[in-house]
Structure formats: C-alpha cells, structure tokens
Amino acid sequence: MSTAPTDPAAKPCCGATRGAMPEPGRDALFLDRVRAVPPAPETIRSELRARLKPIPGGIFDMGARKSTFAADLDSPRLRVKLRPFLMSPVSVTNADYRRFVEATGYRTVAEHEGWSYVFHLLLTDAALWPVSPPGLPWWRRVDGACWHLPEGPGSGIAGRLDHPVVHVCWYDALAYCAWAGLSLPTEAQWECAARGGLARRKFPWGDEMMPGGAHAMNTFQGTFPDQNSAEDGWPGTAPVDAFRPNGYGMFNMTGNVWEWVADYFGPRPAQTRLPLTGPTGPAQGHARVQRGGSYLCHVSYCDRYHVHSRTKNDPDSSTGHIGFRVAGR
C-alpha cells in the first residue's frame, strides 16, 4: 500500500526540509563560509563562463493560468521583461563540484552536520535508516550522506560524474557561484530559459508530456512512492545532458533535480505595469525558491514537473534530488 497522502490539499512537494528552526546567527554562519571561499583563477572563471549559453530575454508570460497547488503561488500569469543574460545549459555536475571542493576545501552543510536525506528506494536497506521527516516517509535521514556519498557510506560518484550534484543546500550553491564568478539565476531568468522561446506551454518542448510516445525528462514512473519502474531509464538522477535540449539549448529544465534559484519564496510581485521589468522575489524572508521538479515528481502526488512549477525549501536543507545551475551576464 502506498504511503503517500490521498488528500490533494495535503500534497506538499516531495522534498524534505532539514527541520532546523531559523536561529539567530545561523544564516550569518553559513554566509561567512561562503564569503571565505577564495575565487577561482581568472582562467578557470573564463572557462566556466564560456560554457554558458546566451538567453535573449525579452517579454514572456511567466507562471500558470491556474495553480495546481495554491500554496505554490505560481499563478496568475505575469507579463515579464528581461534583459539578455547567460545560463548554463546543464546543472552543475558532480565533476564540477568536485573540482570546486578540491580547489577550495569547502565543506557542505550536510558534511558539517553529518547527514542528509536519501530517497528510500535508492538505499540498499532502508530499514537501517528509519528516521523520516514528518509526513514524508519516503525520505530517510542517512548519516554520512553528502554530495560525494549520495546514498551514504559505501556509495560514491565514480560512475556519476556527469550527473547533477545533489545534497547541496542553497548556501552550498552560493559558495560554488562565489568561486566560479557566476550567480544563481533569478526565478524569472530560470523560467525564461526553461521555456526556450515557447509561449504558455507546459514543458520546455511543448504541451505533450511524452512527445511521440517517448520520455522527454526524468520523472517517477510507477506507484509513488513505493514502486518505480524507471521506464525513462533512470531510477535516480540522470546525466545532466540526458534527453533533448529546448529551443535555447537548455537540458533537463524539468525533471531530474530541483534547482535552487536566487529568490526568496513568497508571493510574486503584482502586475502593476505591463510588462514587469526584471522582477525578483520578496526583499526578505527565509525559504528560497526551487524550480523544475525532479526524478521523484509524479502525477499522483508531486505534479510539479512543468516550466511554471515552483516549490520552496530552507536554504540550509539538502536532499538527494536538489541541485542547481548557474547564470551570468
């Protein structure tokens, strides 16, 4: 029997928060670690910047006509105008993050605190890790799980260097950006890039989830959360360049891993003028926005694998389905 709730109103994102209450000085501690990261040599920064692709910006319709989950605050649509910008065509990979760590000695929040959340079906023996966050039994707190031990002790990334780095919190993503001389995209930039030049479509390629009957992204198939047939070829993360890119050359903007963006989570700005120019999230807050869905999204529970889909998490939280990509100007 599935352990997922059946009440549609009780369907938060399939992700999990670290659960620590915001404490005075906690954010400052993490930001101090980010500020301590030495910048990469200019040769490396230039190399990383050269990987980015140009996004033309312009005017586009952001968000959904009507939200599937009201708490996601992804409707109504907004008419938005952006300047041209640069965006990575892929999520930051394990190889990318390993290079950063080897250069700086940076340790992620999961490494500092000794644990992260792993999806139960990816564990050899989930019974060894019985602790779950409230209401989310498919996540297990695994001691030692981190970006280079994605399923905990005994696992590794040797065969997954081209997969997205996971178990990175928002601060860990920010630290990489500080080293690389890049930034996290704003939520508006992320969605503009994800749409690939298409207007009011559900997916980066159009409105059909499986165009021509073929899988176009990495999501959960089967009965969530207990049985995954992995018909798309990947029970967990897929390589960052799996499946076809969209019209802007962006890969895996839906499915695979949730991606951190720069904005605080909260109500989006009101459409006070047409168009809104370069909108960002609230000026202050705690939770940060994540975009794009992940390999755990499923129509029966977390139907959030669309270009307009958004969720939130605390900036110090990490799981096995959260990553990020970078942007620049």
N, C-alpha and C positions, 0 to 999 in steps of 0.2 A: 504494500500500500504506500502511495506517495506521502511524503511528509510535508508537502507544500500546502499552505493555506488555500482554501477554496473561495473565500470571500474576496471579490475583486478589490474591495476597499482596503483589504489587508495585504496588499501586494507591494511592499516596498521593493526597491532594486534588489537584485540577487546578491549584492555586495554586503560587506560587513564593516562596521566601524571598529576602531581599536578599543573604544569604550572608555578611554580616559577622559575625565571631565577637564574642560579647559582650566588650567591653573595659572595663577599669576607667575609670570616668568618663563612658563613652558615654551610659548611661541618665541620669546626672545632667545632662549637657549638654542632652539633649532636654527633661528636666523643667524645667530652668532656663528654656528657651524658653517652655514652657507657662506657668510662673509669671510670666513677663514680659508675658503678654497682658493688656492692660487690659480691665476689664469693660465690657460694653455699657451705655449709659444705661438706667435703670430702665424707660423707656417701651418700649425695644426688648425688654428681658428679659420684660416683661409681655406684649408682643405674641407673642413666641415661646412663652411658657408657655401662652398662650391657645389655641395650635394643638394642644396635647396632648389626648389623649382619656383618660377615666378607665378603668382596668382594675380590676375588682372584687377581684382577688386571691382569697383563699380557698384551698381544698385542691384539688390536682390531681396527676395522675400524670405525672412528668417522666421523659423518656428512653424507650428502646426495650426491649421484652421481650428481644430478642437483637440484638446488633450485627451489621451487615453487614461492617464493618471493625473488627476487635477493637481496633486502635490508637486508634480514635476515643473509646473509653471512654464510649459513650453508653448502656450497659446495665449492670446491670438497671434496671428502673423504680424510681423513688423516689417515695414519698408526701410531698408538699411543701405547706407552708402559707405564704402570702404576705399581707402587709398590702396594702390597696388602694394603687395608685400611678398615675402618669400616664405615657403613652407617646405618642410621635409616631406618627401613622397612616402616615407615609411616611418613607423615607430622607431624609437631608439632601441637598438638591439642589445642582446647580451654582450656581443663583441664590443660594441661602442661603450657600454657602461664599464666593462672590464678594463678597457683602455683608460678611461677616466679614473677609475679606482687605483689602478697601478701607477698612474702619474701623480695622484694627489694623496693617496692613503685614506680617502674618505670612507667613513663607515655609515651605513644607512641607519635609520631609526630602528628597523627590525633587527639589525645586528647589535645596536646599542642595547636594546631592550630584550633581546634574546628569543623572539618568537614572531610569527606571522600566521595568517590564516591560509589554509590549503583546502581546496575542494575535496570532499571525502572520497569521490570515485578515483581520484588520482593518487591516493595513498595505498600502499601495499596492504596495510592492515589498519583501517580506520579506527578499529576498536582500541588501538594503542593510544589514540588521541581523542578522548571522549568529550573534551570541553568545547562547547559551541557558544556563539553569541546568542542572546535571547531571540527565539523565533526563527533562527536561521540554522537548522541542524545540519545542513549540507556543508557548512564551514567548520573546520576543526582547527583549534589553536595548536600549532605544531612548534615545539621548542626547537630552535636552530634553523627554522625555515627563513630564508632570505633570498636575495636576488641570485646568488650563485649556488644555493641549495634549495631549489624551488619547491621540492616536496619534503624538505627537511634532511636530516642526516642520512647519508647513503645515496642521495640524489646528486645531480650536477647538471651543468650546462654544456658539457663537451659536445653533444650532438645537437645542441640548440643555439649555437652562436648566432644564427640568423633569425632567431625568434625574438619577439619583443621582450625586453627586460621587464620583470614583474617584481612584486614585493617592494615596490618603491613608493614612498609617500610623496605628497606634494613638495615637501621640503627637499627630499632627495632628488626630485626632478629639477627643482630650482638650483640645487648645487651643481648639477651637470650643466645647466644653462650658464651659470656663472663661469665655469671653467671654459666652456666652448665659445663664449662670447655671443650667445644666442638667447632666445627667450621662449617662454611658453606662449602659445598663441592666445589671443583673446577668444572668448566664446564666439563672437561674431566672425572673426577670422577663420576659426576652425570650421564653422558651418558653411561659410562661403566656399572654402576649399573642398569640403566634403561634397557639396552639391555639384561641383565640377562643371558649372555653367548651365546646369539644368534648372528650370524654374518649377517650384511647387511639386517636386517629385518625392517619393518616399525613400528612395535608395540612391546611392551615387550614380547608378546606371539607368534609373527609371522607376517605374511603379511595380514591376513584377518581381517578386522575391527570388524566384528561380527562373531567370530568363532562358527560354528554350528548354526548360526542364532541368537545367544544370545548376548546381550550387555556385553561388557567386560570393559567398562570405562564410566565415567560420562561426557557426552558432550551435546550439544544443539541439540534437535530434533524438527523438525517443520520448520517454516519460520523465519530465523533470520532477525531482532532482535525482531519481534513483536508477534510471537506466538510460544510458547514452549510446545510441547505435553508431555515432560518429560517421554518418553517411557522407559528410563533407570531407572526410579523410583525417580529421584531427579531433581527438578527444579532449585535448587541452589547447595550448597555443599553437598557431601555425606560423610558418616563416612570414616575415613582415611583407614579402612581396608575393605571397600566395594570392591566387585569383587575379582577375584583370583590374587594371587601374581605371580610374574615372577619366573624365574629359580633361582634367588638369594634371593627369599623371599621378594622382594620389592613390595609394594602395590601402586596403583594409580600413577605410574610414568608418565602416560599420562592421560589427562583429570583432572577433579576435580578442582585443583587450579594450577596456575602458581607458580613456586618455584624459589626463589632467589638463586643464587649461588655467589661464591666469586668474579668472574672475572669482570673486566671492559668489556663493549661491544666494539667490533671493529673487524677488520679483524683478522681471526685466523692466527696462525703462518704458514709460508710457510713450505712445506715438504722438508727441506734442508738435511734431513738424514732419513734413514729407520731403526727403527721407531723413531718418536719424543718421547723423554722421559719426562713424567710429564709436558706437555705443559700447559701454563696458558694464559690468555688474555693479552691485551696491558699493558704496565707498568704504564700507566697513562690514565686518561680520566674522564668522569663524569657518564654517564649511566652505569648501571650494567645489567648483563645478567639474564634473566629468562628462565626457561626450563619447558617443558612438556605440555603446553596447559591448558585448564580449562573447566569448565562446560559451557562456552559460545562459545567454538570452534565449527564451523560448516563448512561443505564442501563448502557452498555457499559464505562464507566470510573469516573467520579466520581458514583456513585449516592448523592448526599448532598443531595437536594432535599426532604427531609422535615422536619416540625416538630421532630423529635428530633435531626436531624443536626448534627454539630459538627465543626470542624477547628481547626487552630491555625496561627499564624504568629508570627514575631518582631515585636516591637512597632515596629521601625523599617522593616518591609518594606511595600512598596506594589506594587500591580498594577492593571491596568485592570478588575478585577472585584471590588474590595474597596471598600466604603463603610461607612456607619454610620447609625444613628438614635439619637435622644436620649430620655431619660426624665426624670421629675421626681416630686416629691411634693406 
